[in-house]
Amino acid sequence: MHERPPIPATAPTDFEAFLQGLLAQKQASLLSGSGQERLHEAMAYALLGGGKRLRAQLAMATSQAVSGSASAARMAAAALEAIHAFSLVHDDLPCMDDDDLRRGRPTVHRAFDEAMALLAGDALQTLGFEWILAAPMSDAAKLRALRLLADATGVLGMAGGQAIDIQAVGQDLSLSRLTQMHSLKTGALIRASILIGAQCHDGQELSVSEGYCLEGFAAAVGLGYQVVDDILDATAPTEVLGKTAGKDAAANKPTYVTLLGLESARAEAERLRDQALEHLAQFRSDAATAELRSLTHQMFDRAF
């Protein structure tokens, strides 16, 4: 049995201040009276509207595990949060998941309008790539990080997974097909967060065996996060989730709970947790991976 450390209630406040500062710099570059102000308001609403910041924390914890640069990791973490925020804004649109609630408040297209939400998502996506370019890393590391981010965002990642999800409504998916969908839609950006974190240094590259362990860890936590999401969607109330509970079942979407049943889904989550921790145990020392292990438990034990 792996020891489970306490789960922090919120994301680090210093990182929130860092995000606010980066966005303020972007706002300062806008021309007064240009008509862009409302777009920036929508971007800030989406990016600074709370959240667990797990992708950011995974990037920074992985950088720490490989003795990387804290400043590079923090900029990469901001980029990942911009990409994540863009994906949520677009996922919530009426043409996609059609949701009215995100993080306990109206979704961006409800707080503003659909056109502004679409533009805010587009702008946040490009901002993510801009912030990777601004990270204090070598050019080679930036290129690898950009490749990882592009793959996680496009047809090999979130966009591809969302396409499968849309077409799967009302369909009976096999477990392998469901796993593929969630590995792309949810797991790809979590994987990228971990692997980009490993790029935030100018020292010795990971060995082949270390790379294999980190890939295995990333795959397990990325998929496990979605399994837990499916469980929470079926068991937790809206006021705890901060988004509409039971929406997947109401929309007749295939999930791990509908396919396996609740108890088997919980067993699958525990299997993936154990798998992730085993990969970490083979990656580097317990001291180096302490934060990653803590975040792993946080992801699997969360209530929302």
C-alpha positions as CSV (number, residue, x, y, z in Angstrom):
1,M,0.0,0.0,0.0
2,H,1.5,3.3,-1.1
3,E,1.4,6.1,1.6
4,R,-1.0,8.9,0.6
5,P,0.2,12.4,1.5
6,P,-2.4,15.1,2.3
7,I,-3.9,16.9,-0.7
8,P,-3.4,20.6,-0.9
9,A,-6.7,22.5,-1.2
10,T,-5.6,25.0,-3.9
11,A,-2.9,25.6,-6.4
12,P,0.2,27.5,-5.3
13,T,-0.6,31.2,-4.9
14,D,2.8,32.3,-6.2
15,F,2.0,30.6,-9.5
16,E,-1.4,32.3,-9.7
17,A,0.3,35.6,-9.3
18,F,2.8,34.6,-12.0
19,L,0.0,33.8,-14.4
20,Q,-1.7,37.1,-13.6
21,G,1.5,39.0,-14.3
22,L,2.0,37.3,-17.6
23,L,-1.5,38.1,-18.7
24,A,-1.1,41.7,-17.6
25,Q,2.0,42.0,-19.8
26,K,-0.1,40.9,-22.7
27,Q,-2.9,43.3,-21.8
28,A,-0.3,46.2,-21.6
29,S,0.6,45.6,-25.2
30,L,-2.9,46.2,-26.5
31,L,-3.8,49.6,-28.0
32,S,-6.2,51.6,-25.9
33,G,-9.6,51.7,-27.4
34,S,-8.7,49.1,-30.0
35,G,-11.7,47.0,-29.3
36,Q,-9.6,44.1,-28.0
37,E,-10.4,44.8,-24.3
38,R,-13.4,42.5,-24.1
39,L,-11.4,39.7,-25.7
40,H,-8.7,40.1,-23.0
41,E,-11.4,40.1,-20.3
42,A,-12.7,36.8,-21.7
43,M,-9.2,35.3,-21.8
44,A,-8.5,36.4,-18.2
45,Y,-11.9,35.0,-17.1
46,A,-11.0,31.6,-18.6
47,L,-7.3,31.4,-17.5
48,L,-7.6,33.0,-14.0
49,G,-10.9,31.4,-13.0
50,G,-9.5,28.9,-10.6
51,G,-8.8,25.2,-11.1
52,K,-6.4,22.6,-9.7
53,R,-3.5,23.6,-11.9
54,L,-2.4,20.0,-12.0
55,R,-0.8,20.2,-15.4
56,A,1.3,23.1,-14.3
57,Q,2.2,21.4,-11.1
58,L,3.1,18.2,-13.0
59,A,5.4,20.1,-15.3
60,M,7.2,21.9,-12.4
61,A,7.4,18.7,-10.3
62,T,9.0,16.8,-13.2
63,S,11.5,19.6,-13.8
64,Q,12.3,19.4,-10.1
65,A,12.8,15.6,-10.4
66,V,15.4,16.0,-13.2
67,S,17.1,19.0,-11.4
68,G,15.8,21.4,-14.0
69,S,15.4,25.1,-14.1
70,A,12.6,26.4,-11.9
71,S,12.1,29.5,-14.1
72,A,11.9,27.5,-17.3
73,A,9.4,25.1,-15.7
74,R,7.2,27.9,-14.4
75,M,7.0,29.5,-17.9
76,A,6.2,26.1,-19.4
77,A,3.6,25.5,-16.7
78,A,1.9,28.8,-17.7
79,A,1.9,27.7,-21.3
80,L,0.2,24.4,-20.4
81,E,-2.4,26.2,-18.4
82,A,-3.2,28.5,-21.3
83,I,-3.6,25.5,-23.5
84,H,-5.8,23.7,-21.0
85,A,-7.9,26.8,-20.5
86,F,-8.4,27.1,-24.3
87,S,-9.5,23.4,-24.4
88,L,-12.1,24.0,-21.7
89,V,-13.5,27.1,-23.3
90,H,-14.0,25.3,-26.6
91,D,-15.3,22.0,-25.0
92,D,-18.0,24.0,-23.2
93,L,-19.4,25.6,-26.4
94,P,-22.9,24.6,-27.5
95,C,-21.5,22.9,-30.6
96,M,-19.4,20.7,-28.4
97,D,-20.3,19.6,-24.9
98,D,-22.8,22.5,-24.4
99,D,-22.1,23.2,-20.8
100,D,-23.2,26.2,-18.7
101,L,-21.0,25.7,-15.6
102,R,-17.3,25.5,-15.2
103,R,-15.3,25.7,-12.0
104,G,-18.4,26.8,-10.2
105,R,-19.4,29.7,-12.3
106,P,-20.9,30.4,-15.8
107,T,-18.8,29.1,-18.7
108,V,-17.1,31.7,-20.9
109,H,-19.7,31.7,-23.7
110,R,-22.4,32.3,-21.0
111,A,-20.5,35.1,-19.3
112,F,-19.6,36.7,-22.6
113,D,-21.0,35.2,-25.8
114,E,-20.2,32.4,-28.2
115,A,-18.1,34.4,-30.6
116,M,-16.0,35.9,-27.8
117,A,-15.5,32.5,-26.2
118,L,-14.3,31.1,-29.5
119,L,-11.8,33.9,-30.0
120,A,-10.7,33.7,-26.4
121,G,-9.9,30.0,-26.8
122,D,-8.0,30.7,-30.0
123,A,-6.0,33.4,-28.4
124,L,-5.2,31.3,-25.3
125,Q,-4.0,28.5,-27.6
126,T,-1.5,30.7,-29.4
127,L,-0.5,32.3,-26.1
128,G,0.6,28.8,-24.9
129,F,3.0,28.4,-27.8
130,E,4.3,32.0,-27.3
131,W,5.0,31.3,-23.6
132,I,7.0,28.2,-24.5
133,L,9.1,30.3,-26.8
134,A,9.7,32.8,-24.0
135,A,10.9,30.1,-21.6
136,P,14.6,30.2,-20.6
137,M,15.5,26.9,-22.3
138,S,17.9,26.0,-25.1
139,D,16.6,26.2,-28.6
140,A,16.7,22.4,-28.9
141,A,14.6,22.0,-25.7
142,K,12.1,24.6,-26.9
143,L,11.7,22.7,-30.2
144,R,11.0,19.4,-28.3
145,A,8.6,21.2,-26.0
146,L,6.7,22.7,-29.0
147,R,6.5,19.4,-30.7
148,L,5.0,17.8,-27.6
149,L,2.6,20.6,-27.2
150,A,1.5,20.5,-30.8
151,D,0.9,16.8,-30.7
152,A,-1.1,17.1,-27.5
153,T,-3.3,19.8,-28.9
154,G,-4.0,18.6,-32.4
155,V,-5.3,15.5,-34.2
156,L,-2.9,13.3,-32.2
157,G,-4.2,14.7,-29.0
158,M,-7.1,16.7,-27.7
159,A,-8.7,17.5,-31.1
160,G,-8.6,13.9,-32.2
161,G,-9.9,12.7,-28.9
162,Q,-12.8,15.2,-29.0
163,A,-13.7,14.0,-32.5
164,I,-14.0,10.4,-31.3
165,D,-16.0,11.6,-28.3
166,I,-18.5,13.5,-30.5
167,Q,-19.1,10.6,-32.8
168,A,-19.3,8.1,-29.8
169,V,-22.5,9.6,-28.4
170,G,-25.1,6.8,-28.2
171,Q,-22.6,4.2,-29.4
172,D,-21.3,1.1,-27.7
173,L,-17.5,1.5,-27.5
174,S,-15.1,-1.3,-26.7
175,L,-12.8,-0.7,-23.7
176,S,-9.8,-0.3,-26.1
177,R,-11.6,2.3,-28.1
178,L,-12.7,4.2,-25.0
179,T,-9.1,4.1,-23.7
180,Q,-7.8,5.4,-27.0
181,M,-10.4,8.3,-26.9
182,H,-9.5,9.4,-23.4
183,S,-5.7,8.9,-23.9
184,L,-6.1,11.5,-26.6
185,K,-8.8,13.9,-25.2
186,T,-7.5,14.0,-21.6
187,G,-4.3,12.0,-21.3
188,A,-2.3,13.7,-24.1
189,L,-2.0,17.1,-22.4
190,I,-1.2,15.5,-19.1
191,R,1.5,13.5,-20.8
192,A,2.8,16.6,-22.5
193,S,2.9,18.4,-19.1
194,I,5.2,15.7,-17.7
195,L,7.4,15.4,-20.7
196,I,7.7,19.1,-21.3
197,G,8.7,19.5,-17.6
198,A,11.6,17.1,-18.3
199,Q,12.8,19.4,-21.0
200,C,13.3,22.4,-18.6
201,H,17.0,21.9,-18.2
202,D,20.2,22.2,-20.1
203,G,21.9,19.3,-18.5
204,Q,22.3,15.6,-19.4
205,E,19.4,14.1,-21.3
206,L,17.4,11.3,-19.8
207,S,18.6,7.8,-20.3
208,V,16.6,5.4,-22.5
209,S,15.3,3.5,-19.4
210,E,14.4,6.8,-17.6
211,G,12.5,8.0,-20.7
212,Y,10.6,4.7,-20.7
213,C,9.7,5.0,-17.0
214,L,8.6,8.7,-17.5
215,E,6.5,7.8,-20.5
216,G,4.9,4.9,-18.6
217,F,4.1,7.2,-15.7
218,A,2.6,9.9,-17.9
219,A,0.4,7.4,-19.7
220,A,-0.9,5.9,-16.5
221,V,-1.7,9.2,-14.7
222,G,-3.2,10.7,-17.9
223,L,-5.6,7.9,-18.4
224,G,-6.2,7.5,-14.6
225,Y,-7.3,11.1,-14.4
226,Q,-10.1,10.5,-16.9
227,V,-11.2,7.3,-15.1
228,V,-11.6,9.3,-11.9
229,D,-13.4,12.0,-13.8
230,D,-15.9,9.4,-15.1
231,I,-16.4,8.1,-11.5
232,L,-16.9,11.6,-10.1
233,D,-19.4,12.5,-12.9
234,A,-21.5,9.6,-11.8
235,T,-21.2,10.0,-8.0
236,A,-20.4,13.6,-7.0
237,P,-22.9,16.5,-6.8
238,T,-22.7,19.6,-9.1
239,E,-21.8,21.9,-6.1
240,V,-18.7,19.8,-5.4
241,L,-17.7,19.2,-9.0
242,G,-18.1,22.9,-10.1
243,K,-19.6,21.6,-13.3
244,T,-22.8,19.9,-14.2
245,A,-22.9,16.4,-12.6
246,G,-24.3,13.4,-14.4
247,K,-23.9,15.1,-17.8
248,D,-22.2,12.2,-19.5
249,A,-25.0,9.8,-18.6
250,A,-27.6,12.4,-19.6
251,A,-25.9,12.8,-23.0
252,N,-25.7,9.1,-23.5
253,K,-21.9,9.2,-23.7
254,P,-19.8,6.1,-23.1
255,T,-17.7,6.2,-19.9
256,Y,-15.6,3.9,-17.8
257,V,-18.6,3.7,-15.4
258,T,-21.2,2.9,-18.1
259,L,-18.8,0.3,-19.7
260,L,-17.3,-1.4,-16.6
261,G,-19.7,-0.5,-13.7
262,L,-18.8,1.8,-10.8
263,E,-16.8,-0.7,-8.7
264,S,-14.8,-2.0,-11.7
265,A,-14.1,1.6,-12.7
266,R,-12.8,2.3,-9.2
267,A,-10.6,-0.8,-9.4
268,E,-9.3,0.3,-12.8
269,A,-8.4,3.7,-11.3
270,E,-6.4,2.0,-8.4
271,R,-4.7,-0.2,-11.0
272,L,-3.5,2.8,-12.9
273,R,-2.4,4.6,-9.7
274,D,-0.3,1.6,-8.8
275,Q,1.1,1.4,-12.3
276,A,2.0,5.1,-12.2
277,L,3.8,4.8,-8.9
278,E,5.7,1.7,-10.0
279,H,7.1,3.6,-13.0
280,L,8.1,6.5,-10.7
281,A,9.8,4.1,-8.3
282,Q,12.0,2.9,-11.3
283,F,12.5,6.5,-12.6
284,R,14.6,8.2,-9.9
285,S,15.0,8.2,-6.2
286,D,12.1,8.8,-3.8
287,A,13.6,12.1,-2.8
288,A,13.7,13.3,-6.4
289,T,10.1,12.1,-7.2
290,A,8.4,13.1,-3.9
291,E,6.4,15.9,-5.4
292,L,5.3,13.7,-8.4
293,R,4.2,11.0,-6.1
294,S,2.2,13.5,-4.0
295,L,0.5,14.9,-7.1
296,T,-0.3,11.3,-8.3
297,H,-2.2,10.7,-5.1
298,Q,-3.9,14.1,-5.4
299,M,-5.1,13.3,-8.9
300,F,-6.6,9.9,-7.9
301,D,-8.0,10.9,-4.5
302,R,-9.6,14.2,-5.6
303,A,-13.3,15.0,-4.9
304,F,-13.7,17.2,-8.0
